[in-house]
Amino acid sequence: MRIRAALFALLTPLAATAQQQPLSAIEWIGQAPPNGFISPVLMEPPVSATGRYPTIVVSPLDKLSVPVGLVGDAVTGLPVGMWTGSDPDVLSALIGDVSVEDYPAMQRLLYTLLLSEALPPSGKDAGEALLLARIDRLLDLGATDPAQALVELAGPTDTPERFARWFDATLLSGDEDRACATLARAPHLAPDYAARIFCHARRGDWQMAALMLETVHALELLPPTDLALLDRFLSPGIFEGAPPLPVPDGPDPLVFRLFEAIGERLPTASLPRAFATADLRDVAGWKAQLEAAERLTRIGALGPNRLLGLYSDRKPAASGGIWDRVAALQRFETALETANPEAVAKTLPQVWNAMRAARLEVPFATLFAERLAAQPLENAATKDLAWRIGLLSQDYETPAQSPPDAGKRSAFLAAVALGEPGRVAPPDAMARAISDGFADSARPPATIQRLLRSGQLGEAILRAMILMDSGASGNPADLTAALATFRAIGMEDIARRAGLQLMLLERA
């Protein structure tokens, strides 16, 4: 009886509780949701309306590739698929071989191709091969900053090959601390032990740098010349008063920076063009900066305004060579600022001859053509020179409206600038080839037409650029074919600029 009474006493409260709301350790469980609340959880899976299998869409993996480039197709006008139908090895060879040394119109076109957002060709590793070819050509041109930016956009740590190029670019631009920070997190990306030793030192870890150098010495993991250079880099006091190291043949960017760090800076004039970027930093003297800026501006890797800023930085302290160009430009700029037509007429021929000697005619025209056109020049020769400079500028159509004389050459130049050279008799054989390229009946060569029909636009442009170089060297048929191709694919501006530059720039 006592047990039954005890059980009754225990069960009675439970029965009463069972008639109430269930208890919970979390207060809000069981409460009504607030007004307007929509649960993010799908309470019931979707139900098909039929019993059939769902449609499955299959796409090749290369179709899912992301376009890589610094400039969008809305700016360049080039489709993102311009490379997709071509052989990556062929594209890489064309990108490396096409010559743009002499004519800024072709330089501008090549930079556009290299920097445009584009999908890779199909095939295993095809995208990587083309990306590396683009980066290598940018570095070859001296466009270190765009090359660095392109690698960063694509992912510098995805492959050792990308990192090696990124590391070189940062060494030349002075941005190596970022690459060294990345290398500290992923040492397997290091091109060699010299890079790791350098980066440990840059990050202040001198003990690790010294330990690694001793290990590399013991195991002979680097050439003796590199070891001697690293010894002086890490222990400069030991080599105080020692004779300078021999100048290396073909140094890479790391060797260049190590020589700079030990106080034996190498001149860049005989090194590949990308090394000129290092001379734009404040550690270089003014003359070295000027020479580097001219070298890079000449190939289109540096904007004319940067060159002008260096030209105007201070008064030249010497004469001859580059100092004469600096002085001539400063006198001309002063004449423009004072709005003195006589001073402009006096200084213009001098500065133009200086710019021609340095092959900087188009950058000069870009900087000064508009201001020069506003000057009321009286001398016929000076007016003609100013007019021709205007034809080399971006706004070439404006001076083409009013030639300075009625001569055949002036009339033909104006007609080229307006895109209709066929209405004027060509004054020479080159002009005749240019005129033929602008004719309504002109067509691209059959090989390029096949490329265009198959959607291989990028390869077609590169082959037209090679024809252009051949035409500029004296092959009129190739010149006509190149211009006809540019116009057929909608590059009218490139065709006109190229024709004008061929006529106006004296390239032997």
C-alpha positions as CSV (number, residue, x, y, z in Angstrom):
1,M,0.0,0.0,0.0
2,R,2.8,2.3,0.8
3,I,4.4,1.7,-2.6
4,R,1.1,2.4,-4.4
5,A,0.7,5.6,-2.5
6,A,4.2,6.7,-3.4
7,L,3.6,6.0,-7.1
8,F,0.4,7.9,-7.0
9,A,2.2,10.8,-5.5
10,L,4.8,10.8,-8.2
11,L,2.5,10.4,-11.2
12,T,-0.1,13.0,-10.2
13,P,2.1,16.0,-10.9
14,L,3.2,14.5,-14.2
15,A,-0.3,14.0,-15.4
16,A,-1.2,17.6,-14.5
17,T,1.9,18.8,-16.4
18,A,1.0,16.8,-19.5
19,Q,-2.0,19.0,-19.9
20,Q,0.2,22.1,-20.1
21,Q,2.6,23.3,-22.9
22,P,5.7,21.2,-23.3
23,L,8.8,22.5,-21.5
24,S,11.9,23.4,-23.4
25,A,15.4,24.5,-22.5
26,I,15.2,27.2,-25.2
27,E,12.7,29.8,-24.4
28,W,11.7,30.7,-28.0
29,I,10.8,27.1,-29.1
30,G,7.1,26.8,-29.4
31,Q,6.5,30.5,-29.7
32,A,4.7,32.0,-32.7
33,P,7.0,33.5,-35.3
34,P,6.9,37.3,-35.6
35,N,4.8,38.9,-38.3
36,G,6.5,39.0,-41.7
37,F,9.0,36.3,-40.8
38,I,10.0,33.9,-43.6
39,S,11.9,30.9,-42.7
40,P,15.2,30.5,-44.6
41,V,14.9,26.7,-44.3
42,L,13.2,24.8,-47.0
43,M,10.8,22.7,-44.9
44,E,9.9,20.3,-47.7
45,P,12.0,19.3,-50.8
46,P,10.6,20.3,-54.2
47,V,8.4,17.8,-55.9
48,S,8.7,17.2,-59.6
49,A,5.6,17.7,-61.7
50,T,6.3,14.6,-63.7
51,G,8.0,11.2,-63.2
52,R,10.6,11.8,-65.9
53,Y,14.3,12.2,-65.3
54,P,15.4,15.9,-65.1
55,T,17.3,17.4,-68.1
56,I,21.1,17.3,-67.6
57,V,23.2,19.9,-69.3
58,V,26.8,19.0,-70.1
59,S,29.5,21.6,-70.8
60,P,33.2,21.1,-71.4
61,L,35.3,22.4,-68.5
62,D,37.1,24.9,-70.8
63,K,33.8,26.6,-71.4
64,L,33.6,27.5,-67.8
65,S,37.0,29.3,-67.9
66,V,37.1,32.9,-66.7
67,P,38.4,35.6,-69.0
68,V,41.8,36.9,-67.9
69,G,42.9,40.5,-68.7
70,L,43.1,44.0,-67.4
71,V,40.9,45.7,-69.9
72,G,37.3,44.6,-70.6
73,D,35.9,43.9,-74.0
74,A,33.6,47.0,-73.7
75,V,36.7,49.2,-73.8
76,T,38.9,47.3,-76.4
77,G,36.0,46.1,-78.7
78,L,37.7,42.7,-78.9
79,P,35.6,39.7,-78.1
80,V,36.6,37.5,-75.1
81,G,36.7,34.5,-77.4
82,M,39.4,35.9,-79.8
83,W,41.9,33.2,-78.8
84,T,39.7,30.2,-78.4
85,G,39.9,28.6,-81.8
86,S,43.7,28.8,-82.2
87,D,46.6,26.6,-81.3
88,P,48.2,27.9,-78.1
89,D,51.7,27.1,-79.3
90,V,51.1,29.1,-82.5
91,L,49.7,32.0,-80.5
92,S,52.7,32.0,-78.1
93,A,55.1,32.0,-81.0
94,L,53.3,34.9,-82.8
95,I,53.0,36.9,-79.6
96,G,56.8,36.6,-79.1
97,D,57.8,37.2,-82.7
98,V,55.6,40.1,-83.8
99,S,57.8,43.3,-84.1
100,V,56.5,46.6,-82.9
101,E,59.7,48.5,-82.4
102,D,59.2,51.2,-85.0
103,Y,55.6,52.2,-85.1
104,P,53.5,53.3,-82.1
105,A,50.2,52.2,-83.8
106,M,51.4,48.6,-83.8
107,Q,52.7,49.0,-80.2
108,R,49.3,50.2,-79.1
109,L,47.6,47.3,-80.9
110,L,49.9,44.7,-79.3
111,Y,49.3,46.1,-75.8
112,T,45.6,46.0,-76.4
113,L,45.8,42.3,-77.4
114,L,48.0,41.4,-74.4
115,L,45.9,43.2,-71.8
116,S,42.4,42.5,-73.1
117,E,40.1,40.1,-71.1
118,A,40.1,36.9,-73.1
119,L,39.2,33.2,-72.7
120,P,42.0,30.7,-73.2
121,P,42.2,28.3,-76.2
122,S,40.8,24.9,-75.6
123,G,43.1,22.0,-74.6
124,K,45.0,20.9,-71.6
125,D,47.3,23.6,-70.2
126,A,46.5,25.8,-73.2
127,G,45.4,28.7,-71.0
128,E,48.5,28.6,-68.9
129,A,50.8,28.6,-72.0
130,L,49.0,31.6,-73.5
131,L,49.0,33.5,-70.2
132,L,52.7,33.0,-69.7
133,A,53.3,34.1,-73.3
134,R,51.4,37.3,-72.7
135,I,53.3,38.0,-69.5
136,D,56.7,37.3,-71.0
137,R,56.0,39.7,-73.9
138,L,54.9,42.4,-71.6
139,L,58.1,42.0,-69.7
140,D,60.1,42.0,-72.9
141,L,58.5,45.3,-73.9
142,G,59.4,46.7,-70.5
143,A,55.7,47.0,-69.4
144,T,56.6,45.7,-65.9
145,D,53.6,47.1,-64.0
146,P,51.0,45.7,-66.4
147,A,52.8,42.3,-66.4
148,Q,52.8,42.3,-62.6
149,A,49.1,43.3,-62.5
150,L,48.2,40.6,-65.0
151,V,49.9,37.9,-62.9
152,E,48.2,39.2,-59.8
153,L,44.8,39.0,-61.5
154,A,45.4,35.5,-62.7
155,G,46.8,34.3,-59.4
156,P,50.5,34.5,-58.8
157,T,50.6,31.5,-56.4
158,D,48.7,29.1,-58.7
159,T,51.9,27.8,-60.3
160,P,55.7,28.2,-59.7
161,E,56.0,29.6,-63.3
162,R,53.6,32.5,-62.5
163,F,55.3,33.2,-59.2
164,A,58.7,33.4,-60.8
165,R,57.5,36.0,-63.3
166,W,55.7,37.9,-60.5
167,F,58.8,37.8,-58.3
168,D,60.9,39.2,-61.2
169,A,58.4,42.0,-61.9
170,T,58.2,43.1,-58.2
171,L,62.0,43.1,-57.9
172,L,62.2,45.6,-60.8
173,S,59.2,47.8,-59.7
174,G,60.4,47.9,-56.1
175,D,57.4,46.0,-54.8
176,E,59.3,42.9,-53.7
177,D,58.1,42.9,-50.1
178,R,54.7,41.7,-51.2
179,A,56.3,38.8,-53.1
180,C,58.5,38.0,-50.2
181,A,55.6,37.9,-47.8
182,T,53.9,35.4,-50.1
183,L,57.0,33.3,-50.4
184,A,57.2,33.1,-46.6
185,R,53.8,31.5,-46.6
186,A,54.5,29.2,-49.6
187,P,58.3,28.6,-49.8
188,H,57.8,25.8,-52.3
189,L,57.1,28.6,-54.9
190,A,60.7,29.9,-54.7
191,P,62.6,29.9,-58.0
192,D,65.8,29.0,-56.1
193,Y,67.5,29.3,-52.7
194,A,68.8,32.7,-53.5
195,A,65.2,34.0,-53.6
196,R,64.5,32.5,-50.2
197,I,67.7,33.9,-48.7
198,F,66.9,37.4,-50.1
199,C,63.4,37.3,-48.8
200,H,64.3,36.2,-45.3
201,A,66.7,39.1,-45.1
202,R,64.1,41.5,-46.5
203,R,61.7,40.4,-43.8
204,G,64.4,41.0,-41.1
205,D,65.1,37.3,-40.4
206,W,68.8,37.6,-40.8
207,Q,69.6,34.5,-38.7
208,M,67.5,32.2,-41.0
209,A,69.0,33.9,-44.0
210,A,72.5,33.2,-42.7
211,L,71.7,29.7,-41.7
212,M,70.2,28.9,-45.1
213,L,73.2,30.5,-46.9
214,E,75.6,28.3,-44.9
215,T,73.6,25.2,-45.8
216,V,73.6,26.2,-49.5
217,H,77.4,26.7,-49.3
218,A,77.9,23.3,-47.7
219,L,75.7,21.5,-50.3
220,E,76.8,23.7,-53.2
221,L,73.2,24.4,-54.2
222,L,74.0,27.6,-56.1
223,P,76.7,28.7,-58.5
224,P,79.9,30.2,-56.9
225,T,79.1,33.7,-58.3
226,D,75.7,33.7,-56.7
227,L,77.2,32.5,-53.4
228,A,79.8,35.3,-53.4
229,L,77.1,37.9,-54.1
230,L,74.9,36.6,-51.3
231,D,77.9,36.6,-48.9
232,R,78.5,40.3,-49.5
233,F,74.7,40.9,-49.2
234,L,74.5,39.3,-45.8
235,S,77.9,40.2,-44.4
236,P,78.9,43.6,-45.9
237,G,81.4,44.4,-43.1
238,I,83.6,41.4,-43.8
239,F,84.1,42.5,-47.4
240,E,84.9,46.1,-46.6
241,G,87.5,47.3,-49.0
242,A,87.3,44.2,-51.2
243,P,87.5,44.7,-55.0
244,P,84.2,44.9,-56.8
245,L,82.6,41.6,-58.1
246,P,82.9,40.9,-61.8
247,V,79.9,42.2,-63.8
248,P,77.7,39.2,-64.6
249,D,76.6,38.3,-68.1
250,G,72.8,38.3,-68.4
251,P,71.9,38.9,-64.7
252,D,68.3,38.1,-63.6
253,P,66.3,40.7,-61.6
254,L,67.4,39.2,-58.3
255,V,71.1,39.4,-59.1
256,F,70.5,43.0,-60.3
257,R,68.9,43.9,-57.0
258,L,71.6,42.2,-54.9
259,F,74.3,44.1,-56.8
260,E,72.3,47.3,-56.0
261,A,72.1,46.3,-52.3
262,I,75.8,45.9,-52.0
263,G,76.5,49.3,-53.6
264,E,77.6,48.1,-57.0
265,R,74.6,49.0,-59.0
266,L,74.6,47.7,-62.6
267,P,73.9,50.0,-65.5
268,T,70.6,49.0,-67.3
269,A,71.4,50.3,-70.8
270,S,72.8,46.9,-72.0
271,L,70.2,44.8,-70.1
272,P,66.8,43.8,-71.3
273,R,64.2,46.6,-71.5
274,A,62.4,45.5,-68.3
275,F,65.4,46.5,-66.2
276,A,64.9,50.1,-67.2
277,T,61.9,50.1,-64.9
278,A,64.3,49.8,-61.9
279,D,65.9,53.1,-63.0
280,L,62.6,55.0,-62.6
281,R,62.9,54.7,-58.9
282,D,64.4,57.5,-56.8
283,V,67.5,55.4,-56.1
284,A,68.7,56.1,-59.6
285,G,70.2,59.4,-60.7
286,W,68.3,61.9,-62.9
287,K,70.3,60.9,-66.0
288,A,69.6,57.3,-65.5
289,Q,65.9,58.1,-64.9
290,L,65.7,60.1,-68.1
291,E,67.4,57.4,-70.2
292,A,65.1,54.7,-68.8
293,A,62.0,56.9,-69.4
294,E,63.0,57.5,-73.0
295,R,63.7,53.8,-73.6
296,L,60.3,52.8,-72.2
297,T,58.3,55.6,-73.8
298,R,59.9,54.7,-77.2
299,I,58.3,51.3,-77.0
300,G,55.0,52.5,-75.5
301,A,55.6,51.0,-72.1
302,L,55.6,54.4,-70.3
303,G,53.2,57.2,-70.8
304,P,54.4,60.5,-72.4
305,N,53.4,62.5,-69.3
306,R,55.8,60.6,-67.1
307,L,58.6,61.4,-69.5
308,L,57.6,65.1,-69.7
309,G,57.7,65.2,-65.9
310,L,61.3,64.0,-65.8
311,Y,62.3,66.3,-68.7
312,S,60.9,69.3,-66.7
313,D,62.3,68.2,-63.3
314,R,65.3,70.4,-63.2
315,K,67.8,72.3,-65.4
316,P,70.4,70.2,-67.2
317,A,73.8,70.6,-65.6
318,A,75.7,69.4,-68.7
319,S,75.5,69.4,-72.5
320,G,75.4,66.8,-75.3
321,G,73.3,63.8,-75.8
322,I,70.2,63.6,-73.6
323,W,71.0,66.9,-72.0
324,D,70.5,68.7,-75.3
325,R,67.1,67.1,-75.7
326,V,66.1,68.1,-72.2
327,A,67.3,71.7,-72.8
328,A,65.5,71.9,-76.2
329,L,62.2,70.6,-74.8
330,Q,62.4,73.0,-71.8
331,R,63.0,76.0,-74.1
332,F,60.1,74.9,-76.4
333,E,57.7,74.4,-73.4
334,T,58.7,77.9,-72.1
335,A,57.9,79.4,-75.5
336,L,54.5,77.7,-75.5
337,E,53.7,78.9,-72.0
338,T,54.6,82.5,-72.8
339,A,52.4,82.3,-76.0
340,N,55.2,83.9,-78.0
341,P,54.8,82.7,-81.7
342,E,58.3,83.9,-82.6
343,A,59.8,81.9,-79.8
344,V,57.7,78.9,-80.7
345,A,58.8,79.1,-84.3
346,K,62.4,79.3,-83.3
347,T,62.4,76.5,-80.7
348,L,60.1,74.0,-82.6
349,P,62.6,72.8,-85.3
350,Q,65.2,72.3,-82.6
351,V,63.1,70.2,-80.3
352,W,61.6,68.3,-83.2
353,N,65.0,67.3,-84.4
354,A,65.9,66.2,-80.9
355,M,62.8,64.1,-80.6
356,R,63.4,62.5,-84.0
357,A,66.9,61.5,-83.0
358,A,65.4,59.7,-80.0
359,R,62.4,58.3,-82.0
360,L,60.0,60.0,-79.7
361,E,58.0,61.9,-82.3
362,V,54.6,60.4,-81.5
363,P,54.9,60.9,-77.7
364,F,55.9,64.5,-78.4
365,A,52.9,65.0,-80.7
366,T,50.7,63.5,-78.1
367,L,51.9,66.0,-75.5
368,F,52.1,69.2,-77.6
369,A,50.1,69.0,-80.8
370,E,46.9,70.6,-79.5
371,R,48.7,73.5,-77.9
372,L,50.9,73.9,-80.9
373,A,47.9,74.1,-83.2
374,A,46.6,77.1,-81.3
375,Q,49.8,79.1,-82.1
376,P,49.5,81.8,-84.9
377,L,52.6,80.7,-86.8
378,E,53.7,82.8,-89.8
379,N,56.6,80.9,-91.2
380,A,55.5,78.4,-93.9
381,A,58.1,75.8,-92.9
382,T,57.1,76.0,-89.3
383,K,53.4,75.8,-90.1
384,D,54.0,72.7,-92.2
385,L,56.0,71.1,-89.4
386,A,53.3,71.9,-86.8
387,W,50.7,70.4,-89.2
388,R,52.6,67.2,-89.6
389,I,53.0,66.9,-85.9
390,G,49.3,67.2,-85.5
391,L,48.8,64.3,-87.9
392,L,50.8,62.1,-85.5
393,S,48.6,63.0,-82.5
394,Q,45.4,61.3,-81.4
395,D,43.3,64.1,-83.0
396,Y,44.7,63.6,-86.5
397,E,41.4,64.3,-88.3
398,T,41.3,68.0,-87.1
399,P,44.5,69.2,-88.9
400,A,43.6,67.0,-91.9
401,Q,40.7,69.4,-92.6
402,S,43.1,72.2,-93.5
403,P,46.4,71.2,-95.2
404,P,49.1,73.9,-95.1
405,D,49.6,73.8,-98.8
406,A,48.3,72.4,-102.0
407,G,51.1,69.9,-102.6
408,K,50.5,66.3,-103.5
409,R,52.1,64.9,-100.4
410,S,50.1,67.1,-98.0
411,A,46.9,66.3,-99.9
412,F,47.6,62.6,-99.6
413,L,48.4,62.7,-95.9
414,A,45.2,64.6,-95.3
415,A,43.3,62.0,-97.3
416,V,44.8,59.1,-95.2
417,A,43.9,60.9,-92.0
418,L,40.3,61.1,-93.2
419,G,40.3,57.5,-94.4
420,E,39.9,58.1,-98.1
421,P,43.4,58.2,-99.7
422,G,42.0,56.9,-103.0
423,R,40.7,60.3,-103.9
424,V,44.2,61.7,-104.2
425,A,47.0,60.5,-106.4
426,P,49.7,58.8,-104.3
427,P,53.1,60.6,-104.4
428,D,55.3,57.4,-104.2
429,A,55.3,53.6,-104.0
430,M,54.6,53.4,-100.3
431,A,51.7,55.8,-100.6
432,R,50.3,53.7,-103.5
433,A,50.4,50.6,-101.3
434,I,48.6,52.4,-98.5
435,S,46.0,53.7,-100.9
436,D,45.4,50.2,-102.2
437,G,44.8,49.0,-98.7
438,F,42.0,51.5,-98.2
439,A,40.3,50.7,-101.5
440,D,36.7,49.4,-101.3
441,S,37.8,46.3,-103.2
442,A,40.7,45.5,-100.8
443,R,40.3,42.2,-99.0
444,P,42.5,40.4,-96.4
445,P,44.6,37.5,-97.7
446,A,43.0,34.1,-98.0
447,T,44.8,32.7,-95.0
448,I,43.5,35.5,-92.8
449,Q,40.0,35.3,-94.2
450,R,40.0,31.6,-93.1
451,L,41.0,32.6,-89.6
452,L,38.3,35.2,-89.4
453,R,35.6,32.8,-90.6
454,S,36.6,30.3,-87.9
455,G,36.5,33.0,-85.2
456,Q,40.3,33.1,-84.7
457,L,40.4,36.9,-84.5
458,G,43.4,37.2,-82.2
459,E,45.6,35.1,-84.5
460,A,44.3,37.0,-87.5
461,I,45.4,40.3,-85.9
462,L,48.8,39.0,-85.0
463,R,49.4,37.8,-88.6
464,A,48.2,41.1,-90.0
465,M,50.8,42.9,-87.7
466,I,53.5,40.6,-89.1
467,L,52.4,41.6,-92.6
468,M,52.5,45.2,-91.5
469,D,56.2,44.9,-90.4
470,S,57.0,43.2,-93.7
471,G,55.3,46.0,-95.6
472,A,57.1,48.7,-93.7
473,S,60.4,47.0,-94.7
474,G,59.6,47.4,-98.4
475,N,57.0,44.8,-99.4
476,P,54.1,46.8,-100.7
477,A,51.8,43.8,-101.2
478,D,52.1,42.9,-97.5
479,L,51.4,46.5,-96.5
480,T,48.3,46.6,-98.6
481,A,47.1,43.2,-97.1
482,A,47.8,44.4,-93.5
483,L,45.8,47.6,-93.9
484,A,43.0,45.8,-95.7
485,T,42.8,43.3,-92.8
486,F,42.7,46.0,-90.1
487,R,39.8,47.8,-91.9
488,A,37.9,44.6,-92.5
489,I,37.8,43.8,-88.8
490,G,36.8,47.3,-87.8
491,M,40.2,48.7,-86.8
492,E,39.9,51.9,-89.0
493,D,41.7,54.0,-86.5
494,I,44.7,51.6,-86.4
495,A,44.8,51.5,-90.2
496,R,44.9,55.3,-90.4
497,R,47.5,55.8,-87.7
498,A,49.7,53.1,-89.2
499,G,49.5,54.8,-92.7
500,L,50.3,58.2,-91.3
501,Q,53.2,56.9,-89.3
502,L,54.6,55.1,-92.2
503,M,54.5,58.3,-94.2
504,L,55.7,60.7,-91.6
505,L,58.2,58.8,-89.4
506,E,61.7,58.2,-90.9
507,R,62.5,54.7,-90.0
508,A,65.5,53.2,-91.8
